[in-house]
Amino acid sequence: MNQGVADATAASTESEAVAEPIVVGERVRKSYGDVDALAGVDLAVEPGEVFGLIGPNGAGKTTLVRALTGTTDVEGTVRVFDTSPTAVDAGRVGLLPQSFDPPARLTARELVDYYGGLYDDARDTESVLADVGMSADADAWYETLSGGQRRRTCVATAVVNDPDLLFLDEPTTGIDPAGRRALHRLIARLAADGTTVVLTSHAMDEVERLADRVMLLRDGEVVAVGPPAALIAEHGGRPRLEVALRDPAAARPREGVTDGDSVTTGGALADGTAPTGGDAPDVAADVSAAVADAVEGAAVESTTDGLRILGIDPVEIGAVVDALADVGVEFESLTWAEPSLEDVYLRLTGETYTSRVPSDIADASRRADGGAPPDDGPSIDDDARGDGGAR
């Protein structure tokens, strides 16, 4: 074969090999007694992408992470780096569990040193501490750190081995805005350098910002999966203007007036999303008509403190203000927003949806394991310091 063709073929083959998913799950099921934590989940995580897992409490996110890391047995097929999760070289995977409590009488530096010592090619401890914003507090005992500092220290222990695949379960819980931004930059940099990240979070803005694709779970089943922008376009609804009125009653039908054109939001909202709670009042016909005349295609809903106008661009806000003034409705504030991943989450799970209580799954798991609590990740004893934890 011509050497050029051979080289091109080899490069093509190598490119195709690289494109194979890093993580694959097919019909993944996990039950604890009569509770189905996972009910046949399929997923494929591509190399170098940030894959977001979202869903209500008890949806099965943590159970899925445990399945993908080999810390719980499941039905179906799970493969990581084209092998069983339990057969993967531990140095290639980093894991930050949702619940992780290392020894309280070790410092942040000692903890990172310890976990780095478990791997042959660990990163330099000081650089990892700097990445998570813990350099200044590296010599403080873990028990004296704030909740956010503790979480950042735990993130450091998960990335000290410079993993090819990183699982982060609620990494920014309890972390202040500056700390969150630092971790967001770290996650983005790791992904840019080729690390594949599976990110579980209840912070929709965080997932929308970081994730290349998102999977939404509910009751152990996949509800939707795709890039955040695509999910928002399909399920997020329309741009909206929240109008806080000085007197919300001014936008509602007057007593004794038949209001055949009023808008009721007790069922589905005008954009098809679920209502936020009990039946909302109607909107007065003259108010609805005034807004409809000002902005073509706009829909008006009643809220507890005023109005919500759907399908409005920022340049049309002035026309709405004039229309409300014409019918004698005064406002206190205006807030315009585009649909977001949070809107997708609320629409697909239902704002009034009551999820399974997480303790139901945890209790069922303990019963199935003979009373033992779930394994949430690695731990070491204070005795690992060699001085009984005293200082």
N, C-alpha and C positions, 0 to 999 in steps of 0.2 A: 504494500500500500504506500502511496506517496506520503512522505514524511509530514508535509503540510496538512494533508487530509487527515493523517493519523493524529497529528497534534490537535486539529480542530475537533475531531471525533472525541478524543480524550477530554478536551476542554468541555465539549458539550455534555459528555457523560458525567464529568465532575460537577458541572453546573446543575444537571438534573439531580445528582445525588444530594447536593447541598440543599436543593429545594424541597427535599423530603421533610415532612413535619417532624419536629423534635418530640412532640407529645401527641399520642393518639389514644383516644378512648372510643370504644365501640360497644354500644348497648350496656353501659356500665350500670350495674344495679347493686344496691346495698340496703338490706332490711335489718331492723332491730325489732324482733318480734313482729307485731302487726304494723309497725311504722316503716314506711318506705322512704328512707333518706335519699336514695337515688333511684329513679324509675326508668332506667334505660337511656342514659345520657351518651350522646355522641359528640366528640370534639376533636379538632386537630389544630395544634399550635405550631405556627411556622417559625423557622429559625430567625432570631433577631427581632421578633415582634413582641410588643407588650399586649398581653391578652387579659382583658378585664373580666372578672367574675362578679356579677351583681345579683341581688335578689333579697327578699325579706329575710328576717331572722328565721331560721329553721328551714330555709329553702334547699339546703344541701350543699352549700358552697364549701364549708370546712370539711365535710365528709368527702367531697370530690377531691380536694387538695390532699387529704390523707390517702385517698386511693391512688392518686397520681404519684405520690412520694413513697408508696409501698408500706405505709404504716397502718393500713387496714386492708383486710381481704375483701374482694368484691367479685361479683359475677360479671361476665363479659370480658372484654379484652382491653388491657391497658399496656401501652408500650412507651418507653422513654428511651430516646437514642436507639430505637429499634431493638430494644430488649426489655425484659421485665424490670419494673422500677427497683426491685430488690437486688438486681444484678448490676445496676449502674455504679460506676466508680463514685464513691461518696464525694470525692474532690470536685466532681463536675456539677454538683447540685448544692444550692444554698436554700435554706428553709427558715422563714420566720413564722412560727405558729401564731395563732390569734392570742393564745395564752402561753406565756413563757416567763418563768420566774427563776432567774439564776441566783446563785448564792448571794445573800445580802451583804456579807462582809468581804467581798472582793471589790476592788476598784474597777472602773470602766476599762482602764488599761490592762489590768490583770485578766479580766474576762476576755478581752479581744486577744491577748497573748495566749490564753489557754486554748481558745477555739482555733486560733491560727496554728498552734502546736499540733493539732490533730491532722494536719495536712502537710504534704511534702513541699508544696510550692505556694505557701500562703503569702498574701500581700504584707507589706510592712505595716505594723500596727499603727504607727503614727499617722501614716497617710490615710488609713481607714478611719481613724478617729477624726481627722480633719474633714473627711468627706461627709461625715454625719454631724459635724458641728460640735464635737465633744472634746476637742483638744484642751480647752481651758479648764474642763472639769474632769479630766482623765484620771486624776488621782483621788477623787472622792469615792467613798464607799457607795456601792449600788443602793444601799438602803437609805442614803442621805440625798439621793438624786430626786428631782421632781418627776412626775409621771412622764412628761415629754422627754426628759433626759434619759430616763430608763428605756423608753421605747427606741430612742435613737441609738443607745448602746446595744440594744438587742438587734437592731438593723445591722450594726457594725459586725456582730458575731455571725450574721448570715451572709455577709459579702466578703469576709476576710479571706476566704479561699478562692476569690475571683472566679465564681462559678460560671459555667456555660448556661445553666438553667437556674433561675431564681424564683422561688415561690414566696410571695409576700402577702400575708393574711392580715389585713387592717394595719398597714405599716405606720400610718400617721395618727393613730388614735392617741388623743391627749397631747399632741404636739402643737405648739403655738404656730401662728402664721409664718414667721420667719423660718422656723424649723421645718415646716411643711415644704416651703419653697426650696430649701436646701436639699431635702430628700427627693423632691420632684426633679431637681436638676441632676441628682445622682442617678436616679432611675433612667432618665432620658439619656444620660451619658453612657450608662452601662448598655442600654439597648443599641445606641449608636455604635458602640464598640463590638457588638455582636452577641451580647448576652440576651437570651430569651427570658422574658419575665411574665410570670402568671401573677396578676395583681387582683386581690380580693379587697373590696372596699365598699363602705356605705356612703362615702363622699362622692356623689355623682359628678361634681365639678372636677374632682381629682381624676376619676376614670375617664371622663370626657377629654380632659387635657392630655393624658398620658397614653391611653390605650389606642392601639391600631385597630383592634376589634374587641367587641364586647359580647359576652354571653349572659343572658338574663335567665336565672333559674327561679322556679316557683314550685314548691312542693315536690322537689326532686326531679322536675321535668324542665326541659329547655323550652322557654317561651319565645325567645328571639336571639339571633346572633348576627353580627355584622359590624362594619365600621360605625363609630358613633354618629358621624354625619349622615350616613344612610339610614340608621335607625331613627334619628331625629326627623329626617325628611319624611319618612314613612309613617311614623307614629307620634311625632311630637306636637302636632296641631299647628295652629297659626300664630303669628306674632300677636301680642295682646297689649292693651293699654289698661292698667288698673287705675280707676278714678275714685279717689277717696272724697266723698261729698261732705259738705258742712252739715247737711240734713239728709241722710239717706232716704227718708220718707218722701222727699220731694221728687224722687224718680220712680215712685211706686204709684199704682192706680189709686185715685182718690176714692174715698168711701162713697158708695152709691153709684159709681160710674161703671157702666159695662165696658169692659176693655178687651174686645175680641182680638185685638192685634198685639196684646201683651205677650211677653216672652216668659215662659216658665222653665225653670232649671231644676225642678225636682227630680226629673229622670236624667237621661243623658244630656250633657251640655251641648251647646250648638256645634262644637267641633267634634263631637262624638266621644269625648272623654267622660270619665265618671265624675259625679258631683262630689263636692268636698264634704258633705255631711248632710243633714236633714234638708227638707224642701226649702229652696230659696224663694223669696217673694217674687211676684211678677214685676216686670218693668212697664211703666206707664206707656200707653200707645203713642202719645205725643213725643216722648223721649226717644222711643225706638224709631219712630218715623223721622225725627230730626237727625239722628245719627245716620240712618240709612240714606237720607238725602245728601248728607255731607260726605259720606265715604261709601262708595259703591261696593257692595258685597260684604260690608261689615255686619257682624252679629253682636247683639247686646245681651249681657247677662246681669242679673242682680247678684251682689255680694253683700256680706254683712255690713260693710262700711261704705258701699256705693255701687259702682258699676265695673264690669269687665267688658271691654270692647275687643272683639277678635277680628283678625284680618285687617290690621291697620299698619301702615308704614309710618315712620317718624315724620315724614313731610306732611302727613295728613292730620297730625295732632292738632294743629291750629284750627283746622276746619271743625273738628269735634268740639274744641273749646267754644268756638262761636256758636255752634249748634246748641250746645247745652245752655249757653247764655240766652239764646233766643227763646227757650222754653222755661227760663227762670230757675235753672238748676246751677247752683254754685258749688265749686269744688275747692278742696284744701290742698290736694297733691295729685300729681300724675306720675305714674311709673310705667315705662314702656319696656317690654322684654321680648326677646326672641325665644322660641322653644328651645329646650335644652334636653340633655339626657335625663335629667330629673323628671321632666314632663313625660318622657317615654316610660320611665320606671313607674310613675304614678298611674299612667294610663293602662299599661299592660299588667300591672299587679292589682290595680283598683285602689283608689285612695282610701276606700272604706274597707279594704281587704284586711282580714285578721289572719296573720300567718300562724303556722304551728308554733307553739311555744318551744324555744330551743331546748329547754330542759326536758321536753318529752323525748327528743332524740337522744339527749345525753343520758337520761335515765334508762331508756331502752338499751342503749349501748352498754351501760354498766351491767345491766341484767344479763345481756348476752355474753359479756365477758366474765361472768361469775362474780360481779361486784367490783371489778377493778376499774378505775377511772380511765378515760381515753388517754392514749399516749400522745402528748402534745409536743414532743420534741426532746432534744438532748438536754441533759441536766448533769451537774456535778455537785459534789458536796463541799461544804466549807473545808473539810479535811484535805481537799485537793491542794489547798494553799501550803500544807505542810506544817502549819502552826496552830491548827484547830480553829482558825478564823479569828484569833486574837490579834490585836494590833497595839 
